Amino acid sequence: MKVIKKILQMQKVADEARCAGRKVGFVPTMGYLHKGHLSLIRQARQLSELVVVSIFVNPTQFGPHEDYQNYPRDLSRDAKLLRQVGCDILFLPSVEEMYPQGYCSYVDVENLTQLLCGASRPSHFRGVATVVTKLFNIVKPHLAVFGQKDAQQAFVIRRMVTDLNQDLEIVVAPTIREPDGLAMSSRNEYLTPQERADALVLYQALKWAHEQIVEGQRNIEYLVQGMTKMIQNKKTAQIDYISFVDTEKLHSLKRLEGEVLIALAVKFGRARLIDNLLIKV
Ligand code: AMP
């Protein structure tokens, strides 16, 4: 596996691969890799001939009081995992390389980014859209793989790629969970044993709602109340949102029909965790 730290070198390698007719697959990450990340990389491996993974903890997607400084990092472990899973190139730029002095250009995807996580993290998706656009311009991939775990992020990226005519395919891969159901996340690292046990309720609440719907329940208020009760029962949980939204505009649904995203964000101590289920009613 080759490690590239400079933008110009990454662009040159990408150009050479494209000229040679090799399909370039890309997985952007913030590192501290787990099996969720690795599943995206395996998917990229299956769909392309040159697999590029980036590790960049992107400062512009963190709010002023969020965990940018303390975000978990372990580069040597990450590099080992990447080699095992068949990554060809690790793109590892510094913050100065990505945002040099005088930097002042941003990508703003409207509407979709103000809802759900965007309501409590107002500049988050602007940072995500900006860094992902920059990474697409640097890695020049034919396809990029994102996780369903960050459902809103995947929607925002798809919208941005369509709106700005970015010339690549977006693949969304399923959420990978711990054996007990907790969605894998680098931020699970922050959880104390009590919080880790309590956090199980997220998937349980999503599954409960899904089961209710399968049994014929169509009252969204009833479902949100049931999920809220389950989660509030856990002492360390603080709910940010529980929403039933459509998969076009991410608007709150009045009626359960068609494709429905059940999404939630809940804080457990320092960790703000998100999870979701995409269902057909
Ligand atoms: P991050 O390093 O958190 O920025 O995540 C990088 C990519 O991995 C994003 O596309 C995430 O959606 C994806 N990802 C994170 N956790 C999971 C998971 N548990 N299952 C599948 N994909 C994931």
Boltz pocket constraint, residues with backbone or C-beta under 6 A from the ligand:
constraints:
  - pocket:
      binder: B
      contacts: [[A, 28], [A, 29], [A, 30], [A, 31], [A, 35], [A, 36], [A, 37], [A, 39], [A, 40], [A, 145], [A, 146], [A, 147], [A, 148], [A, 149], [A, 150], [A, 173], [A, 174], [A, 175], [A, 176], [A, 177], [A, 183], [A, 184], [A, 185], [A, 186]]
      max_distance: 6.0
